[in-house]
Amino acid sequence: MALASLILGVIGLGLFWVPVINYLALAFALAGLGLSIAALIIAVRNGSTAKVLAIAAVIVSGLAFILCIVAISLWGALFSRIGDDDNSTRYEPTPTITVTSPAATENSSGTDTGSGSSPGPGTSTAPATGTSTGTDISAPASD
């Protein structure tokens, strides 16, 4: 029984890395692990010399079982990412939108209609130094 479980564990170790076949390797490793534990219990009770072979079978089958679980999860993650790769889930960055204030434009009379920092009609463009006389320098002469 210890030899059979060792052979099943070695088969599980040999096949754990192959996709889809690793499910069969998992079954071999699980069967080998069960048989090796049973063989170890029987060898200890009877005082048999197959005790060392049963311990080796437990180690090999346990390692095969763990590696099969890891390989199944890794292959599953890889194949699920490949299956999800369609055009609707592909990352496409959105264009950046830059918001600016509207540019200042001039109308037909030559006055600025934009919302800039230019003064409106009737305001002085002269620097505010000294005393004010109350007259507007930039105002057009009226007829």
FITORKOL-247638 format. One line per 3 residues: number of its first residue (from 1); their letters; for each residue x, y, z of N, C-alpha, C. Coordinates in Angstrom, 1 decimal. Each point is the difference from the previous one (the first is absolute). Example, Ala and Ser with C-alpha at 12.3 -4.5 7.8 and 13.67 -1.06 7.14 Angstrom:
<nodes>
1> AS> 13.2,-5.7,7.8,-0.9,1.2,0.0,0.9,1.2,0.0 | -0.4,1.1,-0.7,0.9,1.1,0.0,-0.8,1.1,0.8
</nodes>
This chain:
<nodes>
1> MAL> 0.8,-1.2,0.0,-0.8,1.2,0.0,0.9,1.3,0.0 | 1.1,0.0,0.7,0.9,1.1,0.1,0.6,0.3,-1.4 | 0.4,-1.1,-0.7,0.5,0.1,-1.4,-1.0,0.6,-0.9
4> ASL> -1.2,-0.5,0.0,-1.1,0.6,-0.8,-0.2,1.5,0.2 | 0.0,0.3,1.3,-0.2,1.5,0.3,1.2,0.8,-0.4 | 1.2,-0.5,0.0,1.1,0.7,-0.4,-0.1,0.2,-1.6
7> ILG> -0.4,-1.0,-0.7,-0.1,0.1,-1.4,-1.1,1.0,-0.4 | -1.1,0.0,0.7,-1.1,1.0,-0.2,0.5,1.4,0.3 | 0.8,0.2,1.0,0.6,1.3,0.3,0.9,0.5,-1.0
10> VIG> 0.9,-0.9,-0.6,0.9,0.4,-1.0,-0.7,0.3,-1.3 | -1.1,-0.7,-0.3,-0.8,0.4,-1.2,-0.6,1.3,0.2 | -0.5,0.3,1.2,-0.6,1.3,0.3,1.1,1.1,-0.1
13> LGL> 1.2,-0.3,0.4,1.1,1.0,-0.1,0.3,0.3,-1.5 | -0.1,-1.1,-0.8,0.4,0.1,-1.4,-1.0,0.8,-0.8 | -1.2,0.0,0.4,-1.1,0.6,-0.8,-0.6,1.2,0.5
16> FWV> 0.4,0.5,1.1,-0.7,1.2,0.6,0.1,1.2,-0.8 | 1.0,0.2,-0.8,0.2,1.3,-0.7,-0.7,0.1,-1.3 | -0.6,-1.2,-0.5,-0.7,0.0,-1.3,-1.4,0.5,0.2
19> PVI> -0.5,1.0,-0.8,-1.4,0.5,0.2,-1.0,-1.1,-0.3 | -1.0,0.0,0.6,-1.2,-1.0,-0.1,0.4,-1.4,0.5 | 1.2,-0.4,-0.3,0.5,-1.3,0.5,0.3,0.1,1.5
22> NYL> 0.2,1.2,0.5,0.4,0.1,1.4,-1.2,-0.4,0.9 | -1.2,0.0,-0.5,-1.2,-0.5,0.8,0.2,-1.5,0.2 | 0.5,-0.7,-1.0,0.2,-1.4,0.1,1.2,-0.3,1.0
25> ALA> 1.0,0.9,-0.1,1.2,-0.1,0.9,-0.5,0.3,1.4 | -0.9,0.9,0.2,-0.6,0.2,1.3,-0.6,-1.2,0.6 | -0.8,-0.8,-0.8,-0.6,-1.2,0.4,1.0,-1.0,0.4
28> FAL> 1.1,-0.2,-0.9,1.1,-0.9,0.4,0.6,0.4,1.3 | 0.3,1.2,0.2,0.7,0.5,1.2,-0.9,-0.3,1.2 | -1.3,0.3,-0.1,-0.9,-0.2,1.1,-0.1,-1.5,0.3
31> AGL> -0.1,-0.8,-1.0,-0.1,-1.5,0.2,1.3,-0.5,0.7 | 1.2,0.5,-0.5,1.3,-0.4,0.5,0.1,0.5,1.4 | -0.5,1.2,0.4,0.1,0.4,1.3,-0.8,-0.8,1.0
34> GLS> -1.2,-0.4,-0.4,-0.9,-0.8,0.8,0.6,-1.4,0.2 | 0.5,-0.6,-1.1,0.7,-1.3,0.1,1.2,0.0,0.8 | 0.8,1.1,-0.1,1.3,0.1,0.8,-0.3,0.1,1.5
37> IAA> -1.0,0.8,0.3,-0.3,0.1,1.4,-0.5,-1.3,0.6 | -0.8,-0.7,-0.8,-0.5,-1.3,0.4,1.2,-1.0,0.1 | 0.9,0.0,-0.9,1.2,-0.9,0.0,0.9,0.4,1.2
40> LII> 0.1,1.2,0.3,0.8,0.4,1.2,-0.6,-0.5,1.3 | -1.3,0.1,0.1,-0.6,-0.4,1.2,0.1,-1.6,0.2 | -0.2,-0.7,-1.1,0.2,-1.4,0.0,1.4,-0.4,0.3
43> AVR> 1.0,0.7,-0.6,1.4,-0.3,0.2,0.4,0.2,1.5 | -0.5,1.1,0.6,0.3,0.3,1.4,-0.6,-1.1,0.9 | -1.2,-0.4,-0.3,-0.7,-1.0,0.9,0.7,-1.4,-0.1
46> NGS> 0.4,-0.3,-1.2,0.6,-1.3,-0.2,1.5,0.0,0.3 | 0.6,1.1,0.0,1.5,0.1,0.2,0.7,-0.4,-1.3 | -0.6,0.3,-1.1,0.5,-0.4,-1.3,1.2,0.9,-0.4
49> TAK> 0.8,-0.5,-1.0,1.1,0.7,-0.5,-0.5,1.0,-1.1 | -1.2,-0.1,-0.4,-0.6,0.9,-1.0,-0.3,1.4,0.6 | 0.4,0.2,1.2,-0.3,1.3,0.7,0.7,1.2,-0.8
52> VLA> 1.2,-0.2,-0.3,0.8,1.0,-0.7,-0.6,0.3,-1.4 | -0.4,-1.0,-0.7,-0.6,0.1,-1.3,-1.4,0.8,0.1 | -0.7,-0.3,1.1,-1.3,0.7,0.2,0.2,1.4,0.3
55> IAA> 1.1,0.3,0.8,0.2,1.4,0.3,0.4,0.8,-1.2 | 0.8,-0.6,-0.9,0.4,0.6,-1.2,-1.2,0.2,-0.9 | -0.9,-0.9,0.0,-1.2,0.1,-0.8,-0.9,1.1,0.5
58> VIV> -0.1,0.2,1.3,-0.8,1.1,0.6,0.6,1.3,-0.5 | 1.3,0.1,0.1,0.7,1.3,-0.4,-0.2,0.3,-1.5 | 0.2,-1.0,-0.8,-0.1,0.2,-1.5,-1.5,0.3,-0.3
61> SGL> -0.9,-0.7,0.5,-1.4,0.2,-0.4,-0.5,1.3,0.6 | 0.4,0.4,1.2,-0.4,1.3,0.6,0.6,1.1,-0.8 | 1.2,-0.1,-0.5,0.6,1.1,-0.8,-0.7,0.1,-1.4
64> AFI> -0.4,-1.2,-0.5,-0.7,0.0,-1.3,-1.4,0.6,0.2 | -0.6,-0.3,1.1,-1.3,0.6,0.2,0.0,1.5,0.1 | 1.0,0.6,0.8,0.1,1.4,0.2,0.4,0.7,-1.4
67> LCI> 0.9,-0.6,-0.7,0.4,0.6,-1.3,-1.2,-0.1,-1.0 | -0.8,-1.0,0.0,-1.2,-0.1,-0.9,-1.0,1.1,0.4 | -0.2,0.3,1.2,-0.9,1.0,0.4,0.5,1.4,-0.5
70> VAI> 1.3,0.2,0.2,0.6,1.3,-0.4,-0.1,0.1,-1.5 | 0.3,-1.0,-0.7,0.0,0.0,-1.5,-1.4,0.2,-0.5 | -1.0,-0.6,0.6,-1.4,0.1,-0.5,-0.4,1.5,0.2
73> SLW> 0.3,0.6,1.1,-0.4,1.4,0.3,0.7,0.9,-1.0 | 1.3,-0.2,-0.2,0.7,0.9,-0.9,-0.4,-0.2,-1.5 | -0.2,-1.2,-0.5,-0.5,-0.2,-1.3,-1.4,0.6,-0.1
76> GAL> -0.9,-0.2,1.0,-1.3,0.6,-0.1,0.0,1.5,0.0 | 0.9,0.6,0.7,0.1,1.5,0.0,0.5,0.4,-1.4 | 0.9,-0.7,-0.6,0.5,0.4,-1.3,-1.0,-0.1,-1.0
79> FSR> -0.7,-1.2,-0.1,-1.0,-0.2,-1.0,-1.3,0.9,0.2 | -0.3,0.4,1.2,-1.1,0.9,0.2,0.3,1.4,-0.5 | 1.3,0.4,0.1,0.4,1.3,-0.5,0.0,0.0,-1.5
82> IGD> 0.4,-1.1,-0.7,0.0,-0.1,-1.4,-1.5,0.0,-0.5 | -0.9,-0.6,0.6,-1.4,-0.1,-0.4,-0.7,1.4,0.1 | 0.5,0.8,1.0,-0.6,1.3,0.2,0.6,1.1,-1.0
85> DDN> 0.9,-0.4,-0.8,0.7,1.0,-0.8,-0.8,0.3,-1.3 | -1.0,0.8,0.1,-0.7,0.5,-1.2,0.1,1.5,-0.1 | -0.6,0.6,-1.0,0.2,1.4,-0.2,-0.8,0.9,1.0
88> STR> -1.0,-0.6,0.6,-0.8,0.8,1.0,0.7,0.2,1.3 | 1.0,-0.9,0.3,0.7,0.2,1.3,1.4,0.5,-0.1 | 0.4,0.4,-1.2,1.3,0.5,-0.2,0.1,1.4,0.5
91> YEP> 1.1,0.3,0.7,0.2,1.3,0.5,0.3,1.0,-1.1 | -0.8,1.1,-0.1,0.3,1.0,-0.9,-0.1,1.3,0.8 | 1.1,0.8,0.1,-0.1,1.2,0.8,-0.9,1.0,-0.6
94> TPT> -0.7,0.8,0.8,-0.9,1.0,-0.5,0.8,1.2,-0.3 | -0.4,0.8,-1.0,0.7,1.2,-0.4,-0.1,1.0,1.1 | 1.1,0.8,0.2,-0.1,1.0,1.0,-0.7,1.2,-0.6
97> ITV> -0.7,0.7,0.8,-0.8,1.2,-0.4,0.6,1.2,0.8 | 0.4,1.0,-0.8,0.6,1.2,0.6,-1.1,1.1,-0.2 | -0.4,0.6,1.1,-1.0,1.0,0.0,0.8,1.4,0.1
100> TSP> -0.2,0.8,-1.0,0.6,1.4,0.0,-1.1,1.0,-0.1 | 0.3,1.2,0.4,-0.9,1.1,-0.1,-0.1,0.5,-1.5 | -1.1,0.5,-0.4,-0.2,0.4,-1.4,1.0,1.1,-0.4
103> AAT> 0.5,0.0,-1.2,0.9,1.1,-0.4,-0.7,1.3,-0.2 | 0.7,1.1,0.2,-0.6,1.3,-0.2,-0.2,0.3,-1.5 | -1.1,0.5,-0.4,-0.2,0.3,-1.4,-0.5,1.5,-0.1
106> ENS> 0.3,0.5,-1.1,-0.5,1.4,-0.3,-1.2,0.1,-0.9 | -0.9,0.9,0.3,-1.2,0.1,-0.8,0.3,1.0,-1.1 | -1.0,0.4,-0.8,0.3,0.9,-1.1,0.3,1.4,0.4
109> SGT> -0.3,0.4,1.2,0.3,1.4,0.4,1.4,0.1,0.6 | 0.7,-1.1,0.1,1.4,0.0,0.5,0.1,-0.1,1.5 | -1.1,-0.2,0.7,0.1,-0.2,1.5,0.1,-1.4,0.3
112> DTG> 0.6,-0.3,1.1,0.3,-1.4,0.4,-1.3,-0.5,0.7 | -0.4,-1.2,-0.5,-1.2,-0.6,0.6,0.3,-1.2,0.9 | 1.3,-0.4,0.1,0.3,-1.2,0.8,0.0,0.3,1.4
115> SGS> 0.2,-1.0,0.8,0.0,0.2,1.5,1.4,0.0,0.5 | 0.8,0.9,-0.6,1.4,0.1,0.5,0.1,1.0,1.0 | 1.2,0.6,0.1,0.3,1.0,1.1,-0.1,1.4,-0.6
118> SPG> -0.4,0.2,-1.2,0.0,1.3,-0.6,-1.2,0.8,0.6 | 0.2,1.3,0.2,-1.1,0.8,0.6,-1.1,0.2,-0.9 | -1.2,0.2,0.5,-1.2,0.3,-0.8,0.0,1.5,-0.4
121> PGT> -1.0,0.4,-0.7,-0.1,1.4,-0.5,-0.2,0.9,1.2 | 0.6,1.2,0.0,-0.1,1.0,1.0,1.0,-0.3,1.2 | 0.9,-0.9,-0.1,0.9,-0.2,1.0,1.4,0.4,-0.4
124> STA> 0.8,0.4,0.9,1.3,0.5,-0.4,1.0,-1.1,0.0 | 1.0,0.1,-1.0,1.0,-1.0,-0.1,1.3,0.6,0.6 | 0.0,1.2,0.4,1.2,0.7,0.6,0.3,-0.6,1.3
127> PAT> 1.2,0.0,0.4,0.3,-0.5,1.4,-0.5,0.9,1.0 | -0.4,-0.6,1.2,-0.7,0.8,1.0,1.1,0.6,0.9 | 0.7,0.9,-0.4,1.0,0.7,0.8,-0.4,1.5,0.1
130> GTS> 0.3,0.6,1.1,-0.3,1.4,0.2,-1.4,0.2,0.3 | -0.5,1.2,-0.3,-1.3,0.4,0.3,-0.9,-0.1,-1.2 | -1.3,-0.2,0.2,-0.9,-0.2,-1.1,-0.7,1.3,-0.2
133> TGT> -0.2,0.4,-1.2,-0.7,1.3,-0.3,-1.5,-0.3,-0.4 | -0.3,-1.3,-0.1,-1.4,-0.3,-0.4,-0.3,0.0,-1.4 | 1.0,0.2,-0.9,-0.2,-0.1,-1.4,0.6,-1.3,-0.5
136> DIS> -0.6,-0.5,-1.0,0.4,-1.3,-0.6,0.8,0.3,-1.2 | 1.3,-0.5,0.0,0.9,0.3,-1.1,-0.4,-0.8,-1.2 | -0.4,-1.2,0.2,-0.2,-0.9,-1.2,-1.4,0.1,-0.6
139> APA> -0.9,0.8,0.6,-1.4,0.2,-0.5,0.1,0.7,-1.3 | -0.8,-0.4,-1.1,0.0,0.8,-1.2,-0.7,1.3,0.1 | 0.4,0.9,-0.8,-0.7,1.3,0.0,-1.3,-0.1,-0.6
142> SD> -1.0,0.6,0.7,-1.4,-0.1,-0.6,-0.3,1.3,-0.7 | -0.7,-0.1,-1.1,-0.4,1.1,-0.9,-1.2,0.6,0.4
</nodes>
